[in-house]
Every structure is written in structure tokens, then in C-alpha cells.
């Protein structure tokens, strides 16, 4: 096998492959990336057996063939090379890598491609189209709320379901919940609700340009995602996702409207003096005023008052400040609405005006 391609073109794809490959594999072949060259096209594949990646890029193929090389070292070599074309040649169990016009020579041990595992696939007719921009926004609005508690593995991913021509994504860690629904421009093939691991969603955001469409397919145990020249698949998380509808309040009596950027900046300042274990901040609401407070043992305290639109009773809400700052960072509206009924019940965060997403936070004890 022998081919030539631009350094930056292959570097982008190998960097994605390295994100997929597990750091410690019992089978050494899983630390390798598969390279197949033919018809002036290089096909690159990587997998950790739970997530798979396949991409194609145009190259100058001088001799067709295939092999696998250690991905981590291939990535390091490519990053070290000067800009321009790079020649790759497979010979006698080694991959020789030389930048054109330079006296640089790298040799990496290779393993035969027939030992590389087959990647999962699904029929092309199983896919449906969805806006890349919408999918990126949906992932951004939910992924931070995924639980990292491995004993509750069924909350270690984002729940994805189909509802009347729309895609719905929900994430929760048991103390907060993020929900978003986005209408599809094309018909969605019906599928049962599934739990998608965060790893594949992070990769989707990395590969997505945010323009045009992406193609998705859902099978019983896998999700498949296809861009123009790149394909991803991932095993799904098995288990029963919590009934999130029971958590969503039917109505909430009070609402305070505040500028999103002012609230986010104030939280950043006040959170400098919170107890690191609880991360508790206090929200004191009075007529058209919101005071944020924090206390850190004997070290000190902080307080900041903001102007808000509010005409309800004076209350104090206690919340984990991260549960406010994380959704505020990804929301784009100029103002947000903090909705509640009483201090001990769920608090909701909505954009102003209302859109197709919201965030729910369970309060902490005031004392």
C-alpha cells in the first residue's frame, strides 16, 4: 500500500479516531486505526467495540492495500510534521511516513488489517434526515445534566425519543432535568425511546459543521449517525430511563424574569465563596429584586443584588449554583424566567419568550 495526502486532511480524521479508541485495551488491535487505500480514496476506521468511526477522504493512491497502525503514535507523528503532502507506504510489517520534499522518515509497526473487527452497519433505508444545527443545540441543552453515577447507569446518557414528528432529548441526574424538543423537517422513522451515551454525542458535535442535515438511524441496540463522508455508530445504554414527565410541573404560580447575562455573571462572582461540597447559593426574591448570597464557613460570604421582574411573595431558594450556571451558559435568550411554587418544590428555568426547551432543578434545604 502506498498513498499521498495532505497532512491536515488526514490529521483531522486521525484525531477523531483517537478520541474513540480506548486507552487500555486487552486486544492491541483496538489501539490501532485501520487504513484502506484504493481508487484514490483512503478509508479510515476506528473502534473500541462500543463506538465506531469510519471516514473517507480523497488521496493519491499509488498502490492499493490496507493495514492498521497504532493510532496514538500516528497522531503524534502527523502533528509533528510540516505542512504539505505526506507519503505513506506499507512494507514488511511497517508503515513508512515521509513528508514530501523533506528528509524526515518515521516508521511505525503495523498489524494486518484482517485482524481488525468489523464495524456495525444498518441499511441505508433505515436512516432519516435531521438538521445539524438543531441536533447540535439539542445536545448542548441536555448533555451537561447526564448523571456520572455508574450505579444508576440508566441515567448515564441522554434519552432520545420520537414524538409526533419531533425529536425529544432529556437528561437527568436525579437532582435536575433538561428537556428539549425540536420538530423535524423530514419524516422521522418511528423508534422506541433509547438512551444514547455522551461519548457519541460529543463526537457528533465535533464532526458537525452546523449546516445542512445529518442522517440518523436507531436499531434495537445501536445508534448510527452519518455525515457526508463520515459515519459513527454507538451501542446504546440498556435500561429503563426514568419517567421524566412526572417531574415536569403542570403549572407554577410565581415567576421572576431576569437578564441571563447579568444572572450568569453574578453567579460566577457569588460562587467564589460557596461550600465546595454543597455548592449552595441562596436566591432571595422580593418585589422586583433578586439577591444572590453564598457563605463559605469561616472564610467569608458574598452577596449581589439584581433587578428583576417579580411580584410575588418574599422567598428564599437554595440551589446548587452549577445547576443554574450550566444551563445559562448554553441558553441564548436575552432573559430567562425562574418559575416556582414554593421553596421545597421543583424550580424551572425557561428562556424568554418560551421556546421548545427548559431546565428543572430540585432545591436544597435553606438551612
N, C-alpha and C positions, 0 to 999 in steps of 0.2 A: 504494500500500500504506500502511495506517495501522493501528497497534495500540497497546494499552496493556498493560503488565505490571509486576509488582513488580520493583524494582531487583535485589534479592538473588537472585531466581529466575533471571533471565537472566544475572546476573553469574557465578554458579556454572558455567553451561554455557559461556559465552564463555571463561572461564579455562581450561577443559579444551581447548577448541578451540585456544587459543593455544599450549598445550603441544605440540600435534600439528603445527602449521604450522611449516615450516622457516623459519629466519631469513633465508636468502638463496635466493630462487627466481628462476630465469630468467623464468618466467611469473608476472607480477604477480598474476594471478587466484588463485594458490595462497597468496598472503598474505592473501587475503580469506576471510571467513566468509559462507556462504550463509544468507539468512533468507527463509523462505516462510511467509506468513500466510494461513490460511483456516480456516473452521469453528471459530473460536475456539481455534485451535491454532497455535503457532509451531514450525516445523521448522527446526532449525539444523544445518548441515553444515560440516565442515572436513576437509581432506586435504592431505598432502604427497606424494601419489601412492604412498607406501609404507604409510601408515597412514591410516585414515579414521574419522570420528566423526559420528554422527547422533543427535540427541536431539529430543524433542518436549515442549513444556510448554504448559499452558493459559494463554491470554491473551484479552484482549477485542479481537477483530478488528473494526475499523470500516470497513476497506476491504481486500479480499483483494489479494495481489500477492506479488512476490518480487524480491530484489535481492542484491547482495553488497557488503560494506564491508570496509575494511582492519581486520583483527582486532585488531592491536596497539593502534591508536588507539581502537577501540571499547571495548576492555577498560579503557584508561586513563580514558576518559570516564566509564564506568559506575562505576569505583572512586571517582571524584571527586564523584559526585552524592550528595545527601542521601537518607535512607531514604524509601521510599514508592513510589508509582506513577510510571512514566516513559512518556511518549508518544513513539512512533517514527512518522515519516511520510516516505515516499519520494516525492520530487518533482523532476523536471528534473535527473536525474543526481546528486542529493544526498539523503543521509539526515539528516533534522532530528530532533534528540533533545532533548526538553524534559521536565524533571521537573514533575509536576502541582503547581500552586499556587506555582511558583517562577518568577522572572524570569531563567531560565538558558536559553541557546539554543546548542546545538552543531550544526554542520553538517559532515558527512563526505562526501567524494566517493564515489560508488558506481559499480559496474560491473555491466552487465546479467547476470542470472542464467543466461542461455542459454550464456554462455561458461564456466560452472563445470563441471568434469569430473564425469562420472557416478561414483558410489561403487560399489564392488563389492558383490555380494549373493549369497546362496545360498538355495536352497529351505528353507522352514521345517521340512520333514520331515527335513532333514539335521542338525538340532540335537539335542543330548542335554543333560540336566539334571545339574548338579553342585552340591554345597554351596558357597556363597560363603565360608563360614568355612574349609572345608578348602582351597579354592583359594588363599585369602589366605595360609594357613600354608605351603602348598607353595611359593608364590612367595618368601615370606620366607626359607625354609630353603635356597633354591638361588641366588637372583639375584646375591648378592654374590660367588659363585665364578665368574661368567662372565668369560671372557678379554677383555681390551681390545686384544689384539694383532691388528691388522687383516690381517696376513699369514696368520693362522690363523683366517680368517673363519668356518669351520665350528664354532668354539668361542665365537663372539661372541653366542651365545644359549643359551637353556635347552632341553634336549632333552625332548620330551614324547612319551610313548608309552602304549599301552593294553596292560595285562597282566591277563588273566583277571578282568575286572570291576573293575579298579582303574586309576587314572591314576598314571603314574610321571613324575617330573621329575628331571632330572640336569643338573648344571652342572659344568664343569671348565675350568681354565686351563692344565692340563698339570702343575701342581705341587700341586693339591688337587682334591678332588671332593666334591660334595654330592649326596646321594640322598634322595628321599622318595617313598613310595608311599601312596596313600590310596584306600580302597575307595569305589566309587560306590554311592549309594542307588538309582539307577535304571540301566537298561540303557544301556551305552555303545556307540554305533555304532563298529564296528571301523574303524581307520585306521592307516596306516603311521606309524612314528616320524617326527617333524618337529622342526625347530629354530626356536624362537619368539624373535624379537628382544626384548631387555629393554624397549624403549620401550613396547610394548603391554602388557607385564606391569606396569610401573609405573602405567600408566593404569588397568588393571583394579583395582589396589589402591586407587587414588584414588577410583574410582567406586563400589567395593563398599561396602555397608553392613555386611557380615559376617553378615548374616542372610538366611535363605531360600536360594533357588537362583539360579544363573546358567546361561545356556544357551550351549553351545559347539558349533561345527561346524568340521571340518577338511576342506579340499579339497586338491588336489594342490599348490597354491602359496600358499594363504592360510589364515588362521585367523579365525573370526568369533566374536564374543562379544556376547551380548545380555543386558542387564538389563531391568527393567520398561519404561522409556521411553527407554533409551539403547542404541545399537549401536556396536560397534567392529569394525574389521577391520584386518588387517595382512598384508603379504606375508611369507612365510616365508624363512628363510635357506637357500639351496640348498647342498648339500654333504653329505658323509658324516661324521656325528658319530662320534667315536672309540668303539671297543668298550669301554664303561666297565666291563663285567662282568669283564674281565681285570684290572682294577685292584683290585677288591674282594678282600681276603684271605679265604681259605676258613676259616682259624682263626688266632687269635693267642694265644700262650702266656701272656702276662702282662697284668694289668690293674690300674690304680690308680684308686680311686674317691675323688673329692674334691667338696666343695661348690662348686656352679657360681658362686655369687656371690663366694665367697672367692677362687677362682681368677681370676675376671674382674677383681676389684679389685686383686689382686696383680700381674696382668699390666699393668694401667694404670700402676701405680707403677714397676715394674721397667723398662717400656718407655720411661720418660723418659730412660734412658741406654743407648740402643742405637745402633749404627752405622746411620745413616739409609739407607744403600744396601742393606745386607743385612737389616736389621730382625731380626737374630738374637737369640733368647733361649735360655738353656740351662735344661733341666729335669733336675735331679739327683735321681734316685729312690733311696731306701734304705728299709729296713723302716719302714713307717708314716710316712714323711716325704718331702716334696717341697720341694726348694729351687729357686726361680727366680732366675736370675742374668743380668746383662747387663753389657756393657762398651762404652764409647764412647771409643776411642782414648786420648788423654792427658787427656780431660775428667774421667772418673771411671767408677764402676761402681755396681751396685745388686744387692742380694740380699734375698730374703724366703723364710722357711720356712713351710710349711703342713702341717697334719696330714692324712694320707690313709690309706686302707685299701690297703695294699700289702705283699705278702710274696714278692717276687721278688728277683732279683739287683740289685746296685747298678749303675745305668747312668746315662749322661748322654745326653739327647736334645737336639738343636739344631733349633729351628723358627723360622720367620718368625712373629713374635708376632701379626700381623694374621690369620694363618691359624687362630689359636686364638680371638682376641677376636671376630672377626666371627660365627662360628657360635655362640659362647657367648652373644652378645647376643640372638639370636633363639630359642635354646632356652629352654624354660620349666621344665624339671625342676629340682628342688632340688639334685640331684647329677648328676655326669657321670662316665663311665668312659673313661679313657685306655688304649687297648689297643695292644700292640705285641709283636713277637717279638724283634727286635734293633734296634740303633741306626740301621742303614742301610736298613731296610725300612719300608714304609708304616705310619703311625700312625693309628689310628681314634679318633674321638670319638663316644661313644654317650650318649644320655640314660639315667638310671637311674630306674625299670626300663626295659628296652629297649622302643622303640616302632618306628614304621614309617619312621624316618629315621636317617641317620648322616652323618658327615663324615670324609673321609680326607685326610691331609696327608703329603706326602713330606718326610722330614727333610733337614736341611742338614748339611754337614760340621761336625764338632765343632770342629776346629782350622781 
